[in-house]
Structure formats: C-alpha cells, structure tokens
Amino acid sequence: MKVVVDEEKCVAAGQCVAAAMDVFDQRDEDGIVVLLSENPSPELADDVRNAAAVCPALAIHIED
C-alpha cells in the first residue's frame, strides 16, 4: 500500500488524523495534512482506507 496526499485539496478538517494518527498529522500553522508514512504497515491498512473515505476534500489516495 502506498498513500498519496494532495495538500492543495486538503481543507484541514483533521478527519484523517482521527482515523489514522500513526499515518497522518497536521501542520501547526494551517492544519494541512502531513503524511507520516507513505507505506504504512499492513496492520494500519483499514485505518488508512477509512481516513481516505472520510476525507471531505478527497485529498487522500491509496495505491495498492
């Protein structure tokens, strides 16, 4: 699994962090998503897929 984020689309809602805090964070200055792990462990796959699904801006993409 490879995770790609589009910072230009991000609206700083923080749903990704709530869903998968081991993979996503937010910049302090503006709340834009920060990808902590481009290739998260298989144990985190469900959380990452959930984060992509709940992102209101559809800024998270998963490549299998």
Steps between C-alpha positions, in 0.01 A plus 500: 500500500623845408327813631499825306357828629410808300581794726333737252164329555532466879253712697659432841197316641719255694289194426806313373682553829200379696480188284872415474721709727800274438492592131370859490563821690424866440729801463478731799482818296204413276376149578589359158561124497848362560569147384705320765529170315471461124505120535320416826512151646228254398350525851409863426338434160141510626561827688663659193214391273255645752696827508479525121129427510418767760719774351252775402736632231590158355865597543624150592569240234605141552701301250505126558 
